[in-house]
Amino acid sequence: MAEIAKLQIGDRAYEFPVTKGSENELAIDIKTLRGVSGGVITIDPGYKNTGACKSAITFLDGEKGVLRYRGYSIEDLAEKADFLEVSYLLIFGELPSQDQLSKFHSDIKDNAIVDDDVRKILDAFPKTAHPMGILSSLTSALTAFNPSSVNVDSDEEMYRAIVKIMGKLPVLVSWAMRKINGLPLNYGSNSLGYVENVMSMMFSKPNEEYTVNPIVRDALNKLLILHADHEQNCSTSTVRIVGSSHAGLFASLSAGISALWGPLHGGANQAVLEMLEAIKEDGGDTKKYMAKAKDKNDPFRLMGFGHRVYKNFDPRAKIIKVAANQVLNDLGIDDPILDVAKSLEQEALNDPYFVDRKLYPNVDFYSGIIYRAMGIPVEMFTVMFALGRLPGWIAQWKEMRLGKEPIGRPRQIYTGETLREFKNIAQR
Ligand code: ACO
């Protein structure tokens, strides 16, 4: 029998159905609350208890540290899959056959040219511009060169929009980095795999042939997979809510990129590395910074620690920690930052403040160390996160549009002035 939730407001009682997910998660369905109660709403700043949608894409259990895409464990996918396979899985729901994957890749390659006029927009940015601002702007600019809205009732149009952005975003990502590094803009090569092509576009120099380092390739593949989706986080919710007004895919993605930029979200990977650098420069006294993080009068937070949903080890952080060690060993890099990171982690895991609040390292705690070892500038870290998150955003946008979800429009409790009389300026 379906479960029922009962709500009593004053002397009036209401009943609401309880809905259940495929992993037995429960939610009280309050869709009718406002109507039946004469205007009562729920309030939940930060949406800590609010499910905004039903979704069949990603499952995560923050208490147990479980993350799955379309039912496949993140550990399996990071170990055995290729980023393009995972992208297909997220967007279309199933792992592709070899033929499906080849067609997907070939269609992406056919769309991997960005209109040359976009270069002029990039040229207009100062060299000091943050690449996340550049990426968000250029993604938005793509709407000028491509249809701004997609007829979602046409499978063909939907597919075309998907392969377009899967082809073009890596070009924009690499251009953002080449601008920082003062390198001429390029287009990579259609003879390379998706991840290899990203590397070639980012790192190749005009005066030497670029060879892909397989260790770096594997680490980047893993990082992109680990970042590919994470259910209803801040940027994904942004993509869904912007898309819910029937704004186009590229416009919705551009908004998602802006949301990801913030240091409490994707911007944390840059913030982590800057924090580790600062601690090292300050003599490496991790205890001093632990004390600052615990001091409520000090705004300092231990970046890369804590998560809205994980109250256990972020499973992605476990995988990344191993990968960071591997990449640094394989490339023969002795990075003192890794020692600072390890001792901060050890201290936090044994400190009652962090233990009581269930603050564990999150995905961003180690990713910057790998990106740095790869030769990626620190301002580019969040851009790399955006590249990885692209298939997740697309999948969520597609699910929201095909599910015919209504426009996202929360309500509020008004706390301002009640009606007052207007006074002319001379009387104020
Ligand atoms: N350092 C010190 N204290 C912390 C930290 C931290 N990193 N994170 C949380 N806390 C404390 C808070 O001060 C609060 O303490 P209190 O209960 O005594 O007031 C308690 O832990 C709960 O924290 P909230 O901020 O309420 O938790 P919330 O779920 O709102 O925030 C967030 C989660 C934003 C990730 C937070 O932990 C944080 O700021 N972490 C650092 C930034 C970071 O690494 N962000 C990346 C997240 S992963 C991602 O987006 C890919």
Boltz pocket constraint, residues with backbone or C-beta under 6 A from the ligand:
constraints:
  - pocket:
      binder: B
      contacts: [[A, 263], [A, 264], [A, 265], [A, 266], [A, 268], [A, 293], [A, 294], [A, 300], [A, 301], [A, 302], [A, 303], [A, 304], [A, 305], [A, 306], [A, 307], [A, 308], [A, 309], [A, 357], [A, 359], [A, 362], [A, 363], [A, 364]]
      max_distance: 6.0
